[in-house]
Structures are given as structure tokens and as C-alpha cells.
């Protein structure tokens, strides 16, 4: 029997076994058969045993494939969960930064309002002081002027105009 690739082709029997690698100097027109020793091929095999063995091998391969798929699914699920946690952490950080910025803006606004209120109060106080100062100055100037004028006119006697 000759095995070419995965196709088995019956061939004449020989006691001589020859194996030739298919990658060495193969001409495109020439097919080099690989000869297998017929004694290595089981002839007296039980089809039921062979079927059971094949089924067992297929079941083992299926179990290996399923285990590999479960491992891949678990890894994918873990990556998805990790990305979800990272996204939530990023959103929480952004929300905290936004809250801090809003708090800072509110603090600045209140500070500015307080400053404006203080400035208005100071301005009002300055105006009041200026008014009082003006009234005093005007009163003193009038009084001084009136006293001086009265003293000059009356010769030192008190006048009713100045209030003294």
C-alpha cells in the first residue's frame, strides 16, 4: 500500500521499505510514492474495536476542544469585565473632577460675591465718612467764618447766627 498525502493507494508488496521526503527535489511531473511496510498496517483488526477506539479518540478530542473554548470564553469574559471596571473607574474619576471643578467654580463665585459686597460696603462707608467729613468741614468753616465775622462786626460779643 502506498500513502500519498492522505490518500491510500494499493501498491505491490515488497520486503523493501523506502521513504522519500516529499520536499526534496520533486519534479512537478513526477509523483514520488511513499511505501509503507504492510506488516505495520493492522490486518486482523476488529471493526467494532476500531469504531470504539475512534469514538473514544473523537470524544477525547471534543472534550479538549470544549475545554479550550471554555478557557477562551473565561479569558474573554475576564477581559470584558476588566474593561468594564476600567470604564466605570474612568467615569467615576471624570465625575469627581467635574464635581471638584463645579465646587471650585461655586467657591470662586461666592468669594467674588463676598468681595463685591465688601467693596460696596467699603464704598458706602467711604461715602458716609466723606459726607460726615464734609459736613464737619462745612460746619467748622461756617462756624469759624461766622464766629470770625461776628466777632469783627460785634466787637467780641456773641452772635445768635453762629450758634454760640
Protein Blocks (a to p, Z undefined) as FASTA:
>chain_A
ZZehjaccdddddfbdcdddfkgopafkbccdddddfklpcfkbcfklmmmmmmmmmmmm
mmmmmmmmmmmmmmmmmmmmmmmmmmmmmmmmmmmmmmmmmmmmmmmmmmmmmmmmmmmm
mmmmmmmmmmmmmmmmmmmmmmmmmmmmmmmmnoopacfkloZZ
